Amino acid sequence: MLSLRIDGELLDRMRQHAAKRGMSVQEYVVRTLIREDFDERFHASLDETAAFYDEPGTPSDARAR
């Protein structure tokens, strides 16, 4: 289960995007999270976070496990 707190303006925008695709907001969020490129973007964000905190160059594959 995933629970999110979002403001009303963002929820309205998400409703509009979901409606354009004939989905509920929940379906839209889930599909966005499991998009094909999510894994790649997730690993890139881990690498950027590690660089920001100046962690040693640990491959993102090792940190994600």
C-alpha positions as a Python dict, from the first residue, in 0.01 Angstrom:
ca = {
    (1, 'M'): (0, 0, 0),
    (2, 'L'): (124, 347, -84),
    (3, 'S'): (-15, 659, 74),
    (4, 'L'): (61, 1007, -62),
    (5, 'R'): (-22, 1353, 65),
    (6, 'I'): (-54, 1606, -215),
    (7, 'D'): (-202, 1951, -238),
    (8, 'G'): (-532, 2022, -410),
    (9, 'E'): (-377, 2188, -716),
    (10, 'L'): (-155, 1889, -790),
    (11, 'L'): (-447, 1650, -738),
    (12, 'D'): (-655, 1851, -988),
    (13, 'R'): (-375, 1832, -1245),
    (14, 'M'): (-338, 1458, -1187),
    (15, 'R'): (-714, 1413, -1230),
    (16, 'Q'): (-696, 1596, -1563),
    (17, 'H'): (-405, 1383, -1688),
    (18, 'A'): (-576, 1064, -1571),
    (19, 'A'): (-908, 1163, -1734),
    (20, 'K'): (-734, 1225, -2068),
    (21, 'R'): (-619, 863, -2053),
    (22, 'G'): (-948, 725, -1925),
    (23, 'M'): (-800, 623, -1590),
    (24, 'S'): (-858, 690, -1224),
    (25, 'V'): (-596, 894, -1038),
    (26, 'Q'): (-482, 576, -865),
    (27, 'E'): (-430, 397, -1197),
    (28, 'Y'): (-248, 700, -1336),
    (29, 'V'): (-8, 714, -1039),
    (30, 'V'): (61, 340, -1052),
    (31, 'R'): (127, 344, -1426),
    (32, 'T'): (356, 643, -1385),
    (33, 'L'): (555, 462, -1118),
    (34, 'I'): (597, 146, -1324),
    (35, 'R'): (683, 311, -1653),
    (36, 'E'): (958, 135, -1839),
    (37, 'D'): (1213, 406, -1768),
    (38, 'F'): (1139, 435, -1395),
    (39, 'D'): (1416, 193, -1299),
    (40, 'E'): (1672, 387, -1503),
    (41, 'R'): (1563, 723, -1361),
    (42, 'F'): (1565, 577, -1009),
    (43, 'H'): (1924, 456, -1043),
    (44, 'A'): (2030, 791, -1189),
    (45, 'S'): (1874, 971, -892),
    (46, 'L'): (2059, 739, -652),
    (47, 'D'): (2385, 823, -828),
    (48, 'E'): (2312, 1196, -807),
    (49, 'T'): (2224, 1166, -438),
    (50, 'A'): (2543, 973, -367),
    (51, 'A'): (2746, 1237, -552),
    (52, 'F'): (2571, 1515, -359),
    (53, 'Y'): (2659, 1354, -26),
    (54, 'D'): (3007, 1268, -160),
    (55, 'E'): (2971, 895, -101),
    (56, 'P'): (3234, 668, -256),
    (57, 'G'): (3151, 553, -609),
    (58, 'T'): (2934, 257, -523),
    (59, 'P'): (2747, 127, -829),
    (60, 'S'): (2377, 202, -806),
    (61, 'D'): (2299, -171, -858),
    (62, 'A'): (2466, -250, -527),
    (63, 'R'): (2283, 26, -336),
    (64, 'A'): (1940, -65, -478),
    (65, 'R'): (1946, -413, -325),
}
